Amino acid sequence: MRESTSLLIVDDDARFSETLALEFQERGWRVDCVTDLDALRALPPFAHRYAVVDLRLRHQNGLDALPLILERSPRARIVVLTGYGSIATAVQAVKQGAFNYLTKPVHVDDLLQVFRGEPLRSAAASAGQTLARREREYIEWVLAQCDGNISRAARQLGLHRQSLQRKLRKFTPRV
């Protein structure tokens, strides 16, 4: 298969990686997935033209994957994905060699546009999420990671338990 249709996914969320890999494979791409930096280092020699890297890999920083990828594939177009983006991490990602930086959730068509160097056509994909929606999605993600344990999620978020409960009530539509 040609180098131009090879994708490396570095993400510790197995469901997300599998779904993304299937989407690209259905379009004829060759896809390799790894969950952390050790697995990335253990890959046999590769020459991926494209890579998608999650900013947070459990207890590792996804940005540390960028030099490892660029060492093996200097022309790789790397897109860093995150569920909780900031300008500081976006700048850091680009300085370390990322081609672009997008927030999750992201659609495969948006990734393809970015890989081709095209601006995103859908405003919703790049800037349409409100801060409140991003906050809600992040809180829901943390809560899921804590198996629904409000106290543990509040500690992880740096909030009081009552503050987290108020935020969750605010997200729940009133009937």
LONUKE-566141 format. One line per 8 residues: number of its first residue (from 1); their letters; for each residue y, z, x of C-alpha. Coordinates in Angstrom, 2 decimals, always signed. Example, Ala and Ser with C-alpha at 12.3 -4.5 7.8 and 13.67 -1.06 7.14 Angstrom:
2
1) AS) -4.50:+7.80:+12.30 | -1.06:+7.14:+13.67
//
This chain:
175
1) MRESTSLL) +0.00:+0.00:+0.00 | +3.53:-0.70:+1.21 | +5.63:+2.05:+2.77 | +8.41:+1.40:+0.27 | +6.29:+2.71:-2.59 | +5.04:+5.91:-1.00 | +6.33:+9.26:-2.21 | +5.88:+12.76:-0.85
9) IVDDDARF) +6.36:+15.66:-3.27 | +6.94:+19.10:-1.77 | +6.94:+21.59:-4.64 | +5.08:+24.83:-5.33 | +5.01:+24.23:-9.10 | +1.63:+22.52:-9.54 | +2.33:+21.35:-13.11 | +5.65:+19.79:-12.16
17) SETLALEF) +4.14:+18.09:-9.09 | +1.18:+16.73:-11.03 | +3.37:+15.40:-13.83 | +5.82:+13.78:-11.42 | +2.98:+12.33:-9.34 | +1.34:+10.81:-12.43 | +4.63:+9.25:-13.52 | +5.06:+7.56:-10.14
25) QERGWRVD) +1.39:+6.60:-9.83 | +1.59:+4.87:-13.22 | +4.38:+2.78:-11.69 | +2.14:+1.81:-8.76 | +3.34:+4.30:-6.18 | +1.14:+6.12:-3.67 | +1.89:+9.85:-3.94 | +1.04:+12.82:-1.75
33) CVTDLDAL) +1.77:+16.38:-2.91 | +2.03:+19.58:-0.89 | +2.97:+23.07:-2.02 | +4.49:+24.58:+1.11 | +5.60:+23.97:+4.69 | +2.19:+24.80:+6.17 | +0.53:+22.17:+3.98 | +3.26:+19.71:+4.97
41) RALPPFAH) +2.61:+20.35:+8.68 | -1.13:+19.93:+8.09 | -0.77:+16.46:+6.54 | -2.16:+13.66:+8.67 | +0.47:+11.30:+10.11 | +2.42:+9.68:+7.32 | +5.32:+7.33:+6.74 | +6.68:+8.08:+3.29
49) RYAVVDLR) +9.77:+6.13:+2.38 | +10.73:+8.63:-0.33 | +10.38:+12.38:-0.77 | +11.18:+14.92:-3.47 | +11.57:+18.46:-2.16 | +12.02:+21.61:-4.23 | +14.73:+23.88:-2.84 | +12.64:+27.02:-3.31
57) LRHQNGLD) +9.01:+27.12:-2.26 | +7.80:+30.60:-3.19 | +8.84:+32.57:-0.09 | +10.06:+29.55:+1.87 | +13.21:+27.47:+1.89 | +12.55:+23.86:+0.88 | +15.36:+22.71:+3.16 | +13.10:+23.59:+6.11
65) ALPLILER) +10.88:+20.70:+4.99 | +13.62:+18.12:+5.62 | +13.39:+18.00:+9.45 | +9.58:+17.92:+9.22 | +9.72:+14.90:+6.92 | +12.46:+13.12:+8.87 | +10.58:+13.67:+12.12 | +7.65:+11.66:+10.75
73) SPRARIVV) +9.66:+9.28:+8.55 | +13.20:+8.93:+9.94 | +14.25:+6.46:+7.20 | +12.94:+8.59:+4.33 | +15.21:+9.01:+1.34 | +14.82:+12.66:+0.44 | +15.98:+14.08:-2.87 | +16.23:+17.86:-3.07
81) LTGYGSIA) +15.54:+19.27:-6.53 | +16.46:+22.71:-7.76 | +16.56:+24.61:-11.00 | +19.56:+26.60:-9.84 | +21.92:+24.42:-7.88 | +25.08:+25.29:-6.09 | +27.65:+23.34:-4.14 | +26.79:+25.31:-0.99
89) TAVQAVKQ) +23.10:+24.38:-1.08 | +23.91:+20.78:-1.99 | +26.18:+20.47:+1.05 | +23.57:+22.15:+3.25 | +20.85:+19.78:+1.96 | +22.93:+16.68:+2.67 | +23.88:+17.96:+6.14 | +20.17:+18.41:+6.91
97) GAFNYLTK) +19.37:+14.85:+5.91 | +18.85:+14.83:+2.14 | +19.78:+11.56:+0.49 | +20.70:+13.31:-2.76 | +20.51:+16.62:-4.59 | +19.62:+16.94:-8.28 | +19.02:+19.80:-10.67 | +15.84:+20.18:-12.68
105) PVHVDDLL) +14.79:+19.03:-15.14 | +15.00:+15.50:-13.83 | +13.61:+12.31:-15.32 | +11.58:+9.86:-13.24 | +13.98:+7.04:-14.08 | +16.84:+9.13:-12.67 | +14.89:+9.65:-9.44 | +14.20:+5.93:-9.20
113) QVFRGEPL) +17.91:+5.18:-9.64 | +18.81:+7.66:-6.92 | +16.14:+6.26:-4.58 | +17.66:+2.80:-5.08 | +21.09:+4.19:-4.23 | +22.42:+3.61:-7.75 | +24.67:+6.11:-9.52 | +23.00:+7.91:-12.38
121) RSAAASAG) +23.69:+6.08:-15.64 | +23.17:+9.09:-17.85 | +25.89:+11.70:-17.59 | +23.44:+14.20:-19.05 | +21.20:+13.83:-16.03 | +23.86:+14.65:-13.48 | +26.50:+16.78:-15.18 | +25.66:+17.13:-18.84
129) QTLARRER) +24.07:+20.53:-18.58 | +26.47:+23.30:-19.32 | +26.56:+26.40:-17.19 | +25.27:+28.41:-20.15 | +22.27:+26.09:-20.52 | +21.47:+26.32:-16.82 | +21.75:+30.10:-16.99 | +19.41:+30.20:-19.98
137) EYIEWVLA) +16.86:+27.92:-18.31 | +16.92:+29.96:-15.11 | +16.54:+33.25:-16.99 | +13.65:+31.80:-18.98 | +12.02:+30.56:-15.77 | +12.36:+33.98:-14.09 | +11.02:+35.68:-17.21 | +8.01:+33.34:-17.20
145) QCDGNISR) +7.43:+34.06:-13.50 | +7.42:+37.78:-14.41 | +4.88:+37.20:-17.22 | +7.45:+38.22:-19.84 | +8.12:+41.61:-18.24 | +11.81:+42.22:-19.06 | +12.25:+45.09:-16.59 | +10.78:+43.14:-13.67
153) AARQLGLH) +12.77:+40.01:-14.56 | +15.97:+42.05:-14.80 | +15.35:+43.51:-11.33 | +14.69:+40.03:-9.93 | +17.90:+38.74:-11.54 | +19.93:+41.72:-10.38 | +20.76:+42.75:-13.95 | +20.29:+45.88:-16.01
161) RQSLQRKL) +17.46:+45.56:-18.50 | +19.87:+45.95:-21.45 | +22.11:+43.19:-20.05 | +19.16:+40.83:-19.82 | +18.11:+41.71:-23.36 | +21.65:+40.94:-24.62 | +21.58:+37.57:-22.86 | +18.18:+36.77:-24.37
169) RKFTPRV) +19.43:+37.69:-27.87 | +22.41:+35.41:-27.31 | +20.01:+32.52:-26.53 | +17.94:+33.12:-29.65 | +19.32:+31.24:-32.66 | +20.19:+33.41:-35.64 | +18.38:+32.59:-38.87
//
